[in-house]
């Protein structure tokens, strides 16, 4: 008997934490059976990079692929979860110790999963990926990288550079995971973003088994 799927997405909710400067997440019931309507209807308003989401190359690469052009291979298949114990940024030296295999799908579990998502306000000190680590992942031929907060790059440190390196190097990026209940190791991954035509990103639901 196969083990059950584990949902590592964060729930979308009205007013949830979002990247500073991005549109806030608003979720509102606009038609309600409690008020006599024949059905319920919910209105959503948010950035494409809200909660658990994926970045398309177009997010930081002017002529990069958009969300609906994403191949399915990077987001369905075997992946490896690495737990990285650091207080600031994941460096290339940190990654060399992990012996990441070429063409691998990798998810990084850090203190973000238990600390950052527990905060009511945006955590500017979340663990991120430094530019030299991003370059190392590209050189290793990694196809997918997932992180457990809202950005692969830090807040006011390597944010642009890390995105440009990874998205420009052919890596598909999953951001906003919660890996608190996931142990390091190998898993089956399914991460399917909304098929938004021309978009630079999209919310997605991510499960592991």
N, C-alpha and C positions, 0 to 999 in steps of 0.2 A: 504493500500500500504506500502510495506516494505521500510525502509530507504536504501539509496544507500550504497554500500560498499565503505570504505575509505582505500586507499592504504597507509600504514605506512612504506613502504620500502624506502630506499634511492636509487636513481638512480646509476647504475654502469656507471662510465665514465673513460676515459683514464686519468691516473695520479691522480686519486682521493686519498683522505687521507686514509692511511692504518697504521696498527700497526707497530711501528719501528722495523726493522729487518725482517719483513715479505716481501715476494716478492711484488713488486709494481704492480699495476693494469695497464695493457696495452691492449687497444682495438684498433684494426687497420683494416681498410678496405683493403683487399689484392686482391680482384677482384672487379672491378668497371664498371658499365654500362656506366658511363661517359667517360671511356677510351676504349669503344668499346666491352666490354664483354657482354654476354647474360644475366648475372645476377650479383647481388652484393653478396659478401662473406666477412664476418668479422672474424678475428682471435682474440681470447681471451687468455690472459695470466695473471694469478692472483693466490693469495692464496685462499684456500677453505674458509678462514675466512675474506673475503673481503666484505665490505658494510654490508647489512642486511644478516645475515647468522645464521646457527644453529651449536651448538657444540654437537657432539656425545660424549658419555662417554669416548671413546678411545682417545679423545684429551688429557686427563690427567690421565686416568686409563689404565694401561698396558694391561689388558685383558677385557676392557670395550667393549660394543656394538659399532658397526660401523654404519655409516649413513644409509646404506640400510636396517639395522635391526630395524630401528626406528618404533615403532607402531604408527598408525595414531591418536589414541585417545588423546594423549597429545597436539596435534596441531590443532585439529578440535573440536570446541564446545564453550561453554560459558566461558568467561574469565572476569576478573575484572581489570580495570585500576586504579591504585592508583597514586595520585600526592604526591610526597615527597619533601618537601622544606628543603634541607640541602646543605651545602657548600662543604662537603668533602665526607664522606662515610655514607651509610645507615647502621644503627646499629640495633641490636636486640631490643633495647628499642624503636626505631622508629617504628619497625614492630609490636610490641605488641600493640601499640596505634591504629593500623589499624584493628585489630581483623580479621586477615586472616583466612578463613574457611579451614578445612582439605580438601584435594584432589582438591584444586582450581588451576586454571590457572591464574597467576598474571603477569601484566605488570607494570613496574615502570616508571612513567613520572617524570623527573627531569629537572633542568635547562640545561641539556645536549642538549635537543631537540632544544632549541632556541640559545644556546651559542656555544656548541661544533661543531655542524654541520655547523654553519655559518663561522667557521674558515678555512682558506686555509691550515693550518698546523695541525698536530696531537696535540690534546689538552691533555697534560699530567695531567692536574688538573680536569679531568672529575669526576663526581659523580659516585661512585662505591658501591659495596656491601661488607661490612666488614665480616670477617670470622665468627664472632658470629651471624650475621644476616643470613648468609648462613646456619649455623647449626640450627637456629630457623626455617627456611623454610623447612629444611629436617624433623625436628621433627613435624612440622605441616602437613606433608604428601603432600605438594604442588607438583603438577606433572609437571608444566611448569613455567618457569620464563623468562620474557622478559625485556630487558633494552635498554635505548635509547642512547647508544654509543657502542664502539667496544669491550667492555669486561665487564663481571660481576664483576671481580676483578679489583682493582686499578693498576695504573702504579707504580711499585716498592712498592706496599703495598697491601698485602693480595691477590695478583693476583693468585699465585699458590694455596694457601690454600683455597680460596673461590671456585675455580674450582674443586679442589679435593673433597671438602665437598659436593658440590651440584651435580656434575656429579657422584661421588661415592655413593651418597644417592638416586639416581634414578630420579633426576630432569632433564628434557630436557630443554636446554637453548637456547633462541633466543637473539641474540646480534645485535646491529646496527639499531634499530628501530628509527623512527622519529615520536614522539607523539605530536609535537607542536600544531596540530590542533585537538587533541583529548581531550575531557573533561573526568574527572574521572567518573567511573561508569561501568556498565555491558555491554558487547558486545558479539557478535558472533565472533569467531576467526577462521581464516584459515591461516595456515603457512606451506607451503609445500617446503621443501628443495629438491635440486637435489638429485636423487638416485645414489650417487657415491659409488660404491662398495669398501668396505674396508677403506673408508675415515673417518677421525676424525672430519669432519665438511663439510658444504656445503652452498653455497649461497641459499637464499630462498626469495620468495615474500610473504609478510604478509598483509592481509586485515582484516578490522574490520567492523562490522555493528551493 
